[in-house]
Amino acid sequence: MAATGQERFQRGFEPIPAGFVNADYGDIDDLARVIDDTVGAVMLEPIQGEGGINVPPPGYLKKVRELCDEKGLLLIFDEVQTGMGRTGKLFGYMHEEITPDVMTLAKALGNGFPIGATLARPNVAEAFEPGVHASTFGGNPLAMACGLATLGTMVSEDIADKSLRQGLYLRDQLSQLRNAHPAIREIRGKGLMVGCEFDADISFMTSAALEKGLLLNVVKGKVIRFVPPLVITVKEIDQAVNTIDAILKEKGL
């Protein structure tokens, strides 16, 4: 809650613990600017999800890793949305062949069963001893079994590669949609984590799509965030894109 740069998520939970300083995402110079002797770690998403599917410039994550190494800082990746094959790799950081010091996972890790996990390099994990970071339901046997089964299936069936291929198809179909609708500004993303940004406010899209049997998520009022099941079919992608096309035609966009 304290880490997010979006104040709307913090409202009602004040006072928020101090200590986090925000930098412009994707701007390595701005990140370097805010780092001083009081900073102990850098925390970010490999691709911003709630922020609107913002993909950093190529090489950015590697530069962040280098900056953290230079300054003696921990690098923490929030992979709750990008992890578990979502971006076409098992974890989002793998696109730049680097390794974080700490990584958080949840959501897809349990394939529908509630679970969250924090992974760390051995030298970082040594700071924790049994009972230091206790949780009433932490290590729940059923949740752990679900997580292991999900991870095993993800790897054995190469779900990440399927996500990569289906994501390419989705972006291709959205690009064709863009040719017919000038209000679409940009298509971006990796794997099955895709954003379709508009020049106009499309807050209406969520309810309009629901009326036609399609669940959509709009963030920032202008970006459709596509994070469908990783087992989505070409037929289902076509159906979704055709539905969006019909709504845009109805709205004259």
N, C-alpha and C positions, 0 to 999 in steps of 0.2 A: 504494500500500500504506500509506503514512504518512497519507494523507488520510482514509481510511475511519474511521468511528467505531465499527466493529465489530471488537472485539479478536480474534475467532475467525479472521479473515482474516490477522491479523498473526502469529499463533502459528507459530513455526518460522522466522520471518524476522527475529527480533531480532538486533541492536539496531535499532529503527526510528528513522530520522532525526527529530530534534525539529523543532518549528516550527509544527505544526498545532494549533489550538485549536478544539474543537467547540462549536457552539451548537445550541439546540433548533430543529429544522426547522419552518419556518412561523411562528416567533415573532420578529418584527422587533425587539422590545425586547431580547430575549435576545442577538440578534446584535449590536445596538448596544452592549450591555453588555461583550462580550468584545473589542471593537475598541479597541486602544490604539496608541501610536506605533510599536510593533514589527510591526504588521500591514501587509502590503503588498497583499493580495488576498483576495477571498472566493470560495470554490469550492463549488458545489453542483449538484445535479441539478434540472431543472425539475419533475420528478416523481420521487420516490425509488422505485427499482426493487427492489433487494435488500432495502431496508428495509420492504417490504410494500405497494408501490403507494400511497405517501403523497402525496396531492395538496395542495399548499399552499393557504392561503386566497386567495380572489380579491384581486388587487392586491399580493400579497406580493412577487412577483418585481420588480414595478415599484418597490416601496419599497426593495428591496435595491439596485436600480440607482441610485436616488436617494441612498441612503446611501453607496454607493461613490463616486459623483460628489462628494458633500459632503466625504468624507474623503480623496479623492484615491487611491482603491484600484482595482485591476483587478478586474473581475468575470469569473470563469471558470465556464462551464457545462459540465458533463459530460453530453454528449448521446449517449453510447454506446448507451443504451437508448431514450431518448426521441426521438432524431433519425431522419431518413429516413422521415418520414410516419407513424411509429408512433402519435402522439397525435392525428392528424387534421390536423396542420399539418406542413409539411416538417421544421421543427425545433420542439422544445417551447417555446422562448422566445417564439415568434411568437404564442402565445396572449395575451400581454400587450403586444405591440407594442413591445418593447424590443430592444436589441442588446447582447450581451456583448462584452467585450474579447478574450476567448479562448474557443474552443469545441473540445472533443474529440469525435471521431467514430470509430467502428469497426463491427464486427459487420455490420449491414445495409448499410453503405457498399459492401461487396464482394459482397453477395448470396450469401454462402457462401464466397467466396475471402478468405483472411486479409489484412486491411488495417487500418490505423489512421491517423488524420490529426489534426493540430492546426491549427486555423484561427485567425487573429488579425487584428485591425484593423491597418491599415498602420503606425500610429505605434507599435504594440507589436511587430509583425513586424520593424521596423527594428533591434530589439535583436539579431536573429539574422543572422549572416553565414554564407556557405558554409563548412561544416566545424565550426561552433561546436556544433551538435547533430547530429553524424553518426550514422548507423546503417548497419550492414553491408548490410541488405536494404532500406533506406529508398529510396523512389522507384523500386521495382521496376517495370519497364515493364508486365509482365502485370497486377500489382496495380493500377497506375494506370489501365490500360485497363478493367479490371473496374469500378473505382470510377466512371469517367466514363460507362460504359455503364449502370450501375445508376442513377446520378443522372439521366441523360438519360431513362431509362424512367420513373423515379419522377415526373418533371415532365411528360413528354409524355402519360402515361396518367393523370395526376392521382391517383396512388395514395393520396395523403394524404386526399383526399375520400372515396375508397372505404373507407379505414380509419375515417374519421369515421362513415360510415353503418353499416358493419358493427359498429363498436363500440357504437353506439346500440342496435342490435338485440341484441347480446350482453348488454348491461346490462339491457335490457328483459326478456330471457328469464331472466336471473339474478334479477331482482326478482320475477318470478313464482315462481321456485323458492324464494325467500325466504319467500313467503307460505305455502308448504307445509312449510317446515322452520325452526322457531323458533331453531335453533342458529346460523343465519346472522345475523350482526350488522349487516353493512354491505356495500354494493356501491359501489365508487368507481373512478374512473379517467377517462381521456380517450382517445378513439379506440380502438385495439386494444391499449391498455395498461390492463388492468382487474384490480382486486383484489376478491376475495370473502372477507371476514373472518368467522370463526366465533367463538362464545363458548367453544367447546371445542377441545381439541387435535385436529388432523386430520392428524397426521403419517402416519397409515395411508393417507391418500388417494392418495399417489403410487403405492404398490405395488398398492393395490386397483384403481385406474384402469388401471394397466398390464396387469393380468390381463384386463381387458375391452377391451384394445386402444387405450387412450387415454393419451397422454403428458401428465402434469400436473406442475406445479412448485409445491411448498408452501414458503413462506418464513415465518420466525418461528414455525413450528409451527401457525399459525392462519389463514394467508392463502393462498388459491389465487391464484397469479399467472398471469394470462392474457396471454401475449404471442405469439399465434398468427401464422402467415404472413399478410401483409397481403392475400393473394389468397384468404383463407378464404371459403367459401361459406356461405349461410344453412343449407343442408342439413348442412354439417359442424358449424356452431355448434349446431344442434338436436341432432345426434348426441352432441356433447360434453356438453351440458346434460342430456340424457336419461340419459346414463351416470352423471353425478354424482348425479342424482336417484335412480337405482337404488341406488347405493352408500349414500347417506344413509338410504334406506329400510331397507336391510339392517342398517345400524348403529343404527337407531332414533333418528336425529338430525333 
